């Protein structure tokens, strides 16, 4: 499966990865960015949920496998250079970030300082309680 | 300037880069993703317009320097891992992509094929006529 034309068309970097961005399809909120390799993209299409490549753990990472905060994939887009992927998703639980915030992009530059400006919706201790 | 704390807080990869995503602040449309190094981020803040690092040309790339399609930066965000940047921008001319489309993410996966689904607003020959 992973030698199919649509997978070959993606310009995977030397490390086999491209950035993948998840955007909430209903609110437009940019939720997170992570990385995908061929297997991650193929599995994402296959399962209809966001599956990334974890660079730290060096394995496929089914988003929400621990937290329950899955991302249901509604649409997938590729950019003009074929080297970045956009997932339009439904965020289960309304939380994408491991800190318990809606979006991972919760730090805003104010003057010369990054300030956490978004609220924690659910404490991580609660989210990952049963792991 | 580039040794300041807010710049050090970003987790630049070994090649000195992080992905930078530009999102239209009024429509929420994801316009493009590119790369930034320290100098690019510092210059972006300094000049109030998106300035990326061009990996192909190996120099700072003032978005719109040829096309006029600058990106006025209204807000800058950093993600939870400090390794991805989000620019909330005003897109001058309403066109971010060098193909003359609004967004670089104009290819949608339909079945097992990437299809260009967004219209060309202005032909590249017109955009880059005077370069």
Interface residues (C-beta under 8 A of the other chain):
Chain A: X4 X5 X6 X9 X19 X21 X23 X27 X28 X29 X30 X32 X33 X45 X75 X76 X77 X78 X79 X80 X81 X82 X84 X86 X97 X98 X99 X101 X104 X105 X106 X107 X108 X109 X112 X113 X114
Chain B: X4 X5 X6 X9 X19 X21 X23 X27 X28 X29 X30 X32 X33 X45 X75 X76 X77 X78 X79 X80 X81 X82 X84 X86 X97 X98 X99 X101 X104 X105 X106 X107 X108 X109 X112 X113 X114
